[in-house]
Amino acid sequence: MGRPCICRSDSQFPIPDSLPQRGFSLIELLVALVVFAALAAAAYGGLNQIARTRAALAAQQDRFAGITRAVSVFERDLYQAVDRPVIGNNGAELLALIGGPSSLELSRLGFANPLAEPRSNIERVVYGLDGNKLQRGRYAVLDRAPNSAPVARVLIDRVSQLYLRYFDRTSNTWSDVWPPQGSVAALPRAVEFRITFADLGEVRRVVELPSAFLSSSGGSPGPGQTP
């Protein structure tokens, strides 16, 4: 026997009878929505935590890279120190390297001259703290006029302390100032610098100055001479 049909009065085609269809109840829909919202909140919280972690790691990487660059610049200038005194703003002669426990000024080789300008390849640079920022300044000329001032740039920030000391090859002792009293050396044998960062602790370097071995040769030009 065929299945009974339920025929609509306005249709010529019979519709087969079937089992009654059952949908979701309101409670089931509410439960499903609550479960979905909980899963979405958990997923968002996890993704948000991952994003914050990645941002923090990127910030730390940038910080480490900035510290590495600053320390490298400081080391490079010390490695290229040369025995070349200069004339200061008041007309007095300044030694090739003068320094204290928290600041340093020196003459260095390696001043790039890609345009072959008629100038020296020696540069006068100065280091010091400005607040919590380590700055490197450079003079446009070696022998300065009364109004000469260094052009400064910030190497790194969040610095709480800069400490320098100098090794005298004459007495084989460390000193907080250069030149120390009684020293006859133009340059120290080595310079130690310690940079304390407020967020990452202390970085310490001891840099031996290669030019210290050549300072007694008499080959370095003095003020007013062409290097």
Backbone as a ProteinNet text record, in pm:
[ID]
protein_1_A
[PRIMARY]
MGRPCICRSDSQFPIPDSLPQRGFSLIELLVALVVFAALAAAAYGGLNQIARTRAALAAQQDRFAGITRAVSVFERDLYQAVDRPVIGNNGAELLALIGGPSSLELSRLGFANPLAEPRSNIERVVYGLDGNKLQRGRYAVLDRAPNSAPVARVLIDRVSQLYLRYFDRTSNTWSDVWPPQGSVAALPRAVEFRITFADLGEVRRVVELPSAFLSSSGGSPGPGQTP
[TERTIARY]
83.8	0	87.1	48.6	124.7	103.4	195.3	186	72.3	1.3	-109.6	-58.1	-132.3	-93.1	-185.3	-125.1	-202.4	-202.6	-315.1	-324.4	-381.7	-310.3	-360.6	-469.1	-569	-681.6	-645	-537.6	-500.4	-383.2	-348.7	-237	-281.6	-227.1	-257.8	-161.7	-60.6	39.9	26.9	20.7	8.7	140.9	137.6	254.5	257.5	366.8	370.7	370.2	298.5	297.2	434.3	480.1	611.1	599.9	711.2	711.5	707.8	651.4	644.6	784.4	815.2	944	946.9	1070.2	1085	1204.3	1188.9	1297	1357.1	1449.4	1512.1	1416.6	1422.5	1343.6	1418.8	1349.9	1411.8	1522.6	1504.8	1608	1732.6	1714.3	1828.7	1905.5	1834.3	1900.5	1979	1919.6	1989.6	2114.8	2104.1	2221.1	2330.6	2293	2391	2458.8	2380.3	2437.7	2534.8	2497.9	2587.5	2717.3	2709.6	2830.5	2916.8	2854	2929.4	2996.8	2924.7	2983.1	3101.7	3088.8	3200.3	3321.8	3301.2	3412.4	3476.2	3392	3445.3	3526.2	3477.1	3550.4	3683.9	3681.6	3807.4	3905.7	3857	3944.5	4000.1	3915.4	3962.5	4067	4041.4	4139.1	4273.6	4272.8	4397.9	4470.1	4395.5	4456.8	4509.9	4434.4	4479	4607.1	4615.1	4736.2	4855.1	4833.5	4940.5	4987.6	4892.6	4929.1	5009	4967.9	5041.3	5180.8	5191.6	5322.5	5414.7	5363.1	5445	5487.6	5397.5	5433.4	5541.9	5529.6	5631.7	5766	5765.8	5890.6	5953.1	5870.6	5923	5984.2	5918.3	5972.7	6106.4	6116.1	6241.7	6351.1	6317.3	6415.9	6465.8	6374.5	6415.2	6504.7	6472	6552.8	6694.3	6704.1	6834.8	6914.5	6847.6	6916.1	6967.6	6887.3	6931.8	7051.3	7049.9	7164	7288.5	7272.5	7386.5	7446.9	7361.9	7412.8	7487.3	7429.8	7493.2	7629.7	7636.4	7762.7	7864.5	7820	7910.5	7968.5	7884.9	7933.8	8038.6	8010.8	8105.5	8237.3	8230.9	8351.4	8429.4	8358.4	8425.4	8503.3	8443.3	8514.3	8639.7	8630.5	8747.2	8855.4	8815.5	8913.5	8988.4	8923.3	8983.2	9042.6	9058.2	9116.9	9258.5	9294.4	9425	9481.3	9613	9681	9685.3	9575.6	9567.3	9504.8	9585.1	9527.6	9452.6	9364.4	9287.8	9290.1	9244.5	9228	9083.7	9064.3	8930.8	8866.8	8747.9	8673.1	8743.8	8819.9	8888.9	9030.6	9068.4	9200.5	9308.7	9277.3	9376.4	9379	9493.5	9507.5	9441.5	9365.9	9303.6	9372	9397.5	9463.9	9377.3	9441.7	9370.2	9252.8	9265.9	9156.2	9151.7	9037.6	9015.3	8884.2	8884.1	8764	8751.5	8631.2	8599.9	8521.8	8466	8392.4	8260.1	8208.1	8079.2	8075.6	8190.7	8194.7	8330.3	8334.7	8457	8458.6	8577.5	8598	8728.3	8725.1	8844.5	8847.4	8966	8985.4	8989.6	8921.2	8914.2	8936.4	8996.9	9012.9	8883.5	8884.9	8773.7	8656.8	8679	8571.2	8549	8441.1	8416.9	8411.4	8470.7	8475.3	8443.9	8318.4	8285.5	8291.9	8279	8282.3	8421.3	8520.5	8659.4	8672.3	8609	8617.4	8755.5	8798	8929.9	8924	8917.5	8909.4	8980.8	8996.5	9064.9	8975	9038.7	8963.1	8958.9	8998.6	8990.2	8870.6	8802.7	8680.8	8692.7	8637.6	8634.4	8494.6	8485.1	8354.8	8353.8	8233.8	8216.7	8098.7	8111.7	8006.2	7966.4	7838.7	7789.7	7641.8	7590.1	7449.2	7373.5	7255.8	7162.7	7034.3	7020.2	6908.4	6930.9	6840	6854.7	6889.9	6949.5	6984.7	7136.2	7192.1	7333.1	7346.3	7425.3	7439.5	7582.6	7592.5	7721.1	7718.5	7814.1	7824.4	7948.2	7941.1	8054.8	8072.3	8198.4	8230.6	8253.5	8211.1	8227.8	8374.4	8452.9	8595	8674.7	8804.7	8891.3	8929	8991.1	9031.8	8916.5	8857	8727.3	8737.3	8631.2	8611.8	8541.8	8537.2	8473.6	8328.1	8255.9	8113.7	8087.4	8191	8171.7	8100.7	8007.8	7933	7912.6	7910.1	7891.8	7747.2	7731.7	7599	7572.6	7473.1	7450.2	7335.4	7346.9	7235.8	7227.5	7107	7082.7	7116.4	7204.7	7237.4	7137.3	7101.3	7008.9	6949.8	6827.9	6762.2	6746.4	6680.7	6659.1	6792	6887.9	7018.6	7019.8	7049.2	7051.8	7191.6	7297.2	7432.4	7530.8	7629	7743.3	7869.3	7951	8074	8192.3	8297.8	8417.7	8540.7	8639.3	8769.2	8876.6	9000	9106.7	9230.8	9294.4	9413.3	9538	9621.7	9745	9857.6	9914.3	10022.4	10151.4	10161	10282.1	10288.5	10177.1	10174.2	10103.4	10043.1	9968.7	9857.9	9786.6	9676	9555.1	9437.4	9314.3	9290.5	9229.7	9197.8	9060	8990	8857.4	8863.8	8980.7	8996	9113.2	9107.5	9219.9	9246.4	9375.1	9490.9	9502.2	9548	9569.8	9694	9701.4	9815.3	9944.7	10044.8	10174.6	10189.3	10082.8	10093.1	10160.7	10242.9	10310	10253.2	10157	10098.2	9993.5	9994	9894.4	9757.4	9756.8	9633.2	9640.1	9528	9530.3	9552.6	9599.5	9617.5	9481.9	9385	9251.4	9149.4	9025.8	8913.9	8804.5	8755.3	8642.6	8518.7	8409.2	8283.8	8176.4	8093.9	7981.1	7855.3	7760.3	7632.5	7525.1	7460.5	7355.4	7220.2	7140.6	7007.9	6902.1	6803	6699.6	6619.1	6612.4	6527.9	6605	6734.5	6805.8	6938.1	6970.5	7094.6	7213.6	7331.6	7457.5	7525.6	7581.3	7666.6	7806.6	7905.6	8043.3	8134.6	8222	8319.1	8454	8560.3	8696.6	8757.5	8793.9	8842.4	8988.4	9073.6	9214.5	9233.5	9305.7	9325.3	9449.7	9434.1	9551.5	9645.6	9592.6	9677	9764.8	9738.1	9821.5	9964.6	9980.2	10113.8	10191	10118.4	10182.5	10197.5	10148.8	10143.9	10282.4	10382.3	10517.3	10602.6	10543.1	10622.3	10646.4	10562.5	10580.1	10523.2	10448.4	10395.6	10258.3	10193.2	10060.3	10067.7	9990.7	9994.3	9933.3	9979.5	9925.4	9830.6	9783.6	9691.6	9755.6	9672	9719.8	9794.9	9825.4	9894.2	9793.4	9829.5	9741.1	9759.1	9653.5	9664.8	9680.9
-118.4	0	123	222.1	347	426.2	523.1	607	704.2	732.7	827.9	966.1	1038.7	1172.6	1275.1	1387.9	1502.3	1599.8	1623.3	1706.5	1841.3	1943.2	2078.9	2106.3	2180.3	2206.7	2293.7	2375.8	2466.6	2413.9	2283.8	2227.2	2099.4	2075.7	1954.9	1842.1	1871.2	1768.6	1726.2	1599.4	1551.8	1565.3	1595	1605.7	1483.8	1401.4	1280.6	1317.6	1234	1253.7	1219.2	1289.5	1265.9	1282	1247.7	1261.9	1409.9	1443.1	1584.9	1642	1763.5	1831.2	1902.5	1894.5	1954.7	2049.1	2173.2	2270.5	2281.8	2386	2410.2	2489.7	2457.4	2533.6	2662	2751.1	2877.6	2853.4	2759	2729.1	2673.6	2587	2531.2	2640.3	2732.3	2842.8	2929.5	2956.9	3038.4	2967.1	2837	2760.9	2763	2744.4	2746.7	2883.6	2989.2	3123.1	3146.4	3100.2	3116.2	3040.8	2917.5	2837.4	2904.5	2951.6	3018.2	3145.9	3223.3	3346	3314.6	3206.7	3169.1	3126.7	3047	3005.5	3124.7	3217.5	3335.8	3422.2	3437.7	3517.6	3453.3	3319.1	3250.1	3263.4	3249.5	3262	3403.8	3503.9	3642	3671.1	3621	3642	3580.1	3458.9	3395.5	3472	3514.1	3591.2	3725.6	3788.9	3916.5	3900.3	3790.8	3764.5	3737.9	3665.3	3639.2	3769.8	3857	3985	4071.2	4074.7	4152.9	4096.1	3962.9	3899.9	3931.8	3923.6	3954.4	4100.7	4189.8	4331.5	4356.7	4289.9	4306.9	4252.2	4137.6	4080.6	4171.9	4228.7	4320.1	4444.8	4495.8	4612.7	4579.6	4460.3	4419	4402.1	4345.6	4329.7	4464.9	4559.1	4693.6	4758.1	4734.9	4790.8	4733	4600.9	4536.2	4583.8	4597.9	4644.8	4787.3	4873.5	5010.9	5015.8	4933.9	4930.2	4879.7	4776.8	4723.3	4828.4	4904.8	5010.1	5116.9	5160.3	5265.2	5220.5	5098.3	5047.1	5032.1	4988.2	4972.4	5106.2	5210.8	5343.6	5392.8	5375.4	5417.3	5341.4	5210	5129.6	5171.1	5193.7	5230.9	5360.8	5460	5586.7	5567.8	5483.4	5460.1	5384	5286.1	5210.9	5300.3	5407.9	5495.6	5622.6	5625.7	5743.4	5766.1	5892.8	5927.8	6045.1	6050.6	6156.9	6283.3	6357.4	6483.1	6588	6672.5	6780.4	6879.9	6959	7058.6	7189.9	7294.2	7425.2	7438	7469.3	7481.4	7615.5	7635.4	7758.8	7883.1	7867.1	7982.8	8000.3	7923.8	7937.7	7853.9	7782.7	7697.5	7560	7494.8	7362	7257.2	7168.6	7056.4	6928.3	6840.4	6715.1	6628.9	6530.2	6442.8	6374	6343.7	6281.1	6343.1	6394.9	6446.9	6386.9	6346.5	6281	6284.5	6263.6	6253.1	6125.8	6109.6	5986.9	5972.7	6082	6071.4	6144.3	6184.9	6250.7	6225.5	6241.9	6210.1	6290.6	6341.3	6410.9	6361.3	6328.4	6272.8	6302.1	6290.1	6298.3	6156.4	6135.3	6001.1	6004.8	5898.5	5881.3	5827.7	5815.4	5750.6	5841	5972.9	6066.2	6055.1	5989.7	5960.4	6088.2	6080.4	6195.2	6148.1	6105.6	6049.1	6150.5	6280.5	6383.5	6440.9	6384.6	6429.4	6578.4	6625.1	6765.1	6796.4	6923.8	6961.1	6976	6865.7	6868.3	6745.5	6745.6	6636.1	6513.3	6398.5	6276.2	6243.8	6341.2	6328.5	6409	6355.6	6417.2	6428.8	6536.2	6557.2	6524.4	6428.4	6385.4	6396.3	6403.8	6417.1	6329.9	6267	6181.1	6233	6218.4	6258	6227.7	6245.4	6222.9	6354.9	6353.1	6464.2	6409.5	6425.4	6361	6210.8	6137.4	5991.9	5945.8	6034.5	6002.5	6011.3	5908.3	5909.9	5978.7	6086.4	6165.3	6158.7	6164.8	6176.1	6305.4	6392.9	6518.3	6518.8	6588.5	6600	6745.7	6788.4	6924	6925.9	7034.2	7046.3	7066.2	7122.2	7146.3	7095.1	7076.9	7033.3	7150.6	7252.4	7370.4	7469	7489	7552.9	7704.7	7770.2	7912.2	7932.7	8055.9	8078.4	8033.1	8037.7	8001.4	7860	7780.8	7644.1	7559.5	7479.5	7390.6	7257.3	7149	7017.6	6995.7	6922.6	6879.1	6744.4	6739.5	6620.5	6537.4	6408.2	6316.6	6214.4	6168	6072.1	5932.1	5863	5725.2	5627.1	5648.7	5558.4	5632.6	5596.5	5660.1	5560.8	5605.8	5526.9	5481	5574	5548.4	5614.8	5537.9	5593.4	5636.8	5580.8	5618.6	5585.3	5674.3	5651	5668.3	5564.8	5570.1	5535.8	5619.6	5601.3	5600.5	5521.1	5529.4	5493.4	5531.5	5530.2	5462	5377.5	5304.8	5375.7	5418.3	5490.7	5388.8	5384.2	5289.1	5331.4	5457.3	5501.5	5442.9	5450.4	5400.5	5266.8	5217.5	5091.1	5093.3	5204.5	5219.1	5279.3	5255.8	5314.8	5449.6	5540.1	5672.4	5713.4	5794.5	5843.4	5964.2	6021.9	6138.3	6113.8	6182.4	6177.9	6319.3	6361.7	6286.2	6293.8	6186.9	6193.1	6275.1	6321.6	6402.8	6321	6380.6	6317.3	6227.2	6206.8	6118.5	6191	6116.9	6174.2	6114.8	6025.8	5962.6	6054.7	6059.5	6141.7	6075.3	5943.4	5867.2	5756.9	5720.1	5606.9	5476.1	5379.3	5246.8	5182.6	5207.6	5151.4	5241.5	5230.4	5303.9	5202.8	5211.3	5128.6	5217.4	5173	5245.8	5147.9	5197.6	5122.1	5206.3	5148.6	5215.3	5137.1	5202.5	5137.3	5181.8	5085.3	5112.6	5087.6	5173.9	5164.3	5036.1	4977.5	4860.5	4730.8	4738.9	4617.1	4597.1	4680.1	4660.4	4728	4671.8	4738.2	4667.5	4749.8	4702.1	4757.1	4669.9	4709.2	4667.8	4760.7	4732.8	4791.6	4719.4	4768.9	4770.6	4888.9	4906.4	4947.8	4869.7	4905.2	4997	5105.4	5204	5170	5131.9	5097.8	5215.4	5337.9	5454.7	5488.1	5427.8	5455.2	5406.8	5305.3	5254	5345.4	5430.6	5516.4	5659.7	5688.1	5826.6	5885.4	5800.1	5851.5	5857.8	5828.1	5825.5	5962.7	6060.5	6197.1	6218.4	6121.4	6135.1	6201	6222.5	6281.1	6431.1	6495	6639.1	6708.9	6826.1	6905.2	7010.8	7098	7203.2	7293	7326.4	7414.5	7342.2	7210.7	7135	7053.1	7019.3	6939.9	6793	6723.3	6583.5	6496.4
0	0	0	-67.6	-68.6	58.7	79.2	197.7	181.2	289.1	277.2	244.6	174	131.2	193.6	220.2	264.3	149.7	94.4	-25.3	10.8	-38.9	-19.4	-120.8	-75.6	-164.3	-280.6	-266.3	-374.1	-454.6	-439.4	-513.3	-580.8	-699.1	-772.8	-740.8	-659.9	-631.4	-486.7	-462.5	-323.7	-249.1	-119.9	-33.9	54.4	48	131.4	278.8	352.2	495.8	553.1	651.8	713.6	862.7	930.8	1075.1	1112.1	1222.8	1262.5	1287	1237.3	1255.2	1390.1	1458.2	1590.4	1588.2	1629.1	1633.9	1773.9	1789.9	1920	2008.4	2132.2	2227.2	2264.6	2329.5	2371.3	2472.7	2561.1	2661.8	2594.9	2497	2424.2	2350.6	2290.2	2221.4	2319.4	2435	2534.4	2585.5	2609.1	2654.7	2547.9	2422.9	2313.9	2304.3	2319.7	2314.3	2429.4	2549	2664.5	2642.7	2594.4	2569.1	2462.8	2355.3	2249	2300	2382.2	2437.2	2528.1	2608.4	2696.5	2615.9	2511.2	2425.6	2354.8	2306	2238	2334.1	2458.7	2556.6	2591.3	2605.9	2635.8	2519.7	2398.1	2280.9	2268.4	2291.6	2284	2391.5	2514	2621.1	2587.1	2528.8	2490.1	2380.8	2279	2170.8	2220.5	2310.2	2364.2	2446.3	2523.4	2601.2	2509.5	2401.5	2305.4	2241	2206	2145.1	2242.2	2370.3	2469.3	2491.3	2493.5	2511.8	2395.3	2274.5	2156.2	2156	2196.2	2201.5	2305.6	2421.4	2525	2479.5	2411.9	2360.5	2255.2	2167.6	2066.8	2130.4	2235.9	2305.7	2372.4	2431.7	2494.3	2389.5	2275.9	2169.7	2120.5	2103.2	2062	2167.1	2293.5	2402.1	2400.6	2388.8	2384.2	2262.9	2148.9	2028.4	2047.3	2111	2135.7	2229.3	2334	2426.3	2354.5	2272.1	2197.8	2105.4	2038.2	1949.4	2028.9	2141.9	2222.4	2274.3	2326.9	2378.4	2265.5	2148.8	2034.9	1990	1987.7	1949.7	2049	2177.4	2281.7	2266.8	2249.7	2233.3	2108.2	1999	1873.5	1888.3	1954.6	1973.5	2058.3	2160.7	2244.6	2169.2	2090.3	2012	1912.6	1868.5	1768.6	1829.7	1960.6	2026.2	1974.7	1955	1899.9	1978.9	1985.8	2060.5	1975.7	1979.6	1906	1997.4	2065.1	2145.9	2058	2119	2045.2	2123	2056.8	2120	2166.7	2294.9	2350.3	2321.6	2376.6	2351.1	2404.5	2509.9	2568.4	2516	2414.5	2353.9	2418.1	2525.2	2591.1	2524.8	2535.4	2477	2566	2502.7	2571.9	2527.8	2622.5	2590.6	2498.5	2440.3	2347.4	2414.4	2541.4	2616.7	2755.7	2790.4	2925.1	2975	3100.2	3149.1	3298.5	3343.1	3484.6	3509.2	3627.4	3658.3	3584.5	3526.6	3458.1	3323.8	3272.3	3141.8	3078.8	2945.9	2871.6	2742.9	2708.5	2581.7	2521.1	2392.1	2329.5	2180.4	2123.9	1979	1924.1	1813.6	1756	1605.5	1554.4	1410.8	1349.9	1219.1	1151.3	1121.8	1117.7	1082.5	932	892.3	750.9	667.9	548.2	457.6	316.1	291.7	160.6	46.7	77	-28	-47.6	18.7	5.7	33.1	141	177.7	235	225.3	280.2	432.8	500.7	647.1	702.3	833.1	900.8	909.6	921.2	947.2	1095.6	1178	1323.3	1372.7	1469.7	1523.1	1674	1728.4	1873.1	1922.2	2015.3	2065.6	2217	2271.7	2415.6	2458	2573.6	2629.3	2767.2	2797.1	2928.5	2941.9	3062.6	3090.8	3090	3030.9	3038.9	3099.9	3229.7	3297.6	3301	3239.9	3232.7	3091.3	3012.3	2874.4	2855	2793.1	2756.8	2621.6	2618.8	2496.2	2443.7	2312	2242.7	2162.8	2191.4	2117.9	2030.2	1920.7	1829.8	1789.1	1782.4	1739.3	1589.1	1527	1382.3	1344.3	1435.8	1409.7	1528.5	1506.7	1616.1	1705.9	1647.4	1724	1723.2	1839.3	1848.1	1859.8	1815.6	1836.3	1970.8	2021.8	2152.3	2160.3	2048.1	2051.3	1999.6	1982.8	1933.3	2039.2	1993.4	2082.8	2012.7	2087.3	2023.8	1981.7	1873.5	1829.8	1896.2	1982.9	2065.9	2010	2031.7	2002.7	2114.4	2138.9	2246.4	2195.7	2267.4	2233.1	2293.4	2419.8	2487.7	2607	2643.9	2758	2872.4	2978.3	3099.5	3160.3	3161.4	3222.2	3359.4	3461.7	3596.7	3639.2	3578.2	3617.1	3505.2	3489.6	3401.3	3484.7	3488.3	3566.7	3476.8	3483.4	3402.7	3492.5	3452	3516.4	3413.9	3443.2	3344.2	3402.8	3320.4	3366.2	3315.4	3408.2	3374.9	3356.5	3238	3213.2	3280.5	3323.9	3393.7	3534.6	3605.9	3744.3	3758.9	3649.3	3652.4	3757.8	3764.5	3859.7	3787.6	3845.9	3793.8	3860.1	3784	3836	3786.4	3867.4	3828.3	3736.6	3718.8	3630.9	3537.6	3424.1	3331.3	3279.1	3283.8	3332.9	3484.9	3549.9	3694.3	3726.3	3845.7	3886.5	3877.3	3813.1	3800	3680.4	3602	3485.9	3371	3296.2	3179	3049.9	3061	2942.3	2881.3	2746.6	2678.3	2678.5	2668.7	2667.8	2772.9	2829.9	2923.1	2848.4	2920.6	2860.7	2830.4	2916.8	2898.3	2967.1	2922.3	2981.3	3015.4	3136.2	3177.4	3190.7	3132.5	3152.9	3197.7	3289.8	3342	3323.2	3254.5	3231.3	3305.2	3400.9	3478.4	3424.5	3384	3329.5	3436.3	3436.3	3538.9	3527.5	3407.9	3387.1	3366	3333.3	3295.6	3368.1	3464.3	3537.9	3472.4	3494	3455.8	3339.1	3249.4	3141.3	3165.7	3165.9	3196.3	3080.5	3041.2	2936.6	2975.9	2943.8	2958.2	2818.4	2770.8	2634.3	2639.2	2576.5	2565.8	2446.3	2467.3	2362.1	2280.8	2154.9	2074.1	2055.5	2046.6	2023.1	2142.4	2258.9	2374.8	2353.2	2268.7	2242.3	2147.3	2073.3	1975.2	2023.5	2145.1	2191	2213.3	2235.3	2259.8	2134.9	2017.6	1894.9	1838	1878.2	1828.7	1691.3	1638.8	1504.7	1497.4	1609.5	1607.8	1600.3	1513.5	1500.5	1618.6	1649	1756.5	1706.7	1793.3	1752.3	1646.6	1547.9	1443.2	1333.4	1350.7	1247.4	1169.3	1048.2	963.7	998.3	1042.1	1077.3	953.5
[MASK]
+++++++++++++++++++++++++++++++++++++++++++++++++++++++++++++++++++++++++++++++++++++++++++++++++++++++++++++++++++++++++++++++++++++++++++++++++++++++++++++++++++++++++++++++++++++++++++++++++++++++++++++++++++++++++++++++++++

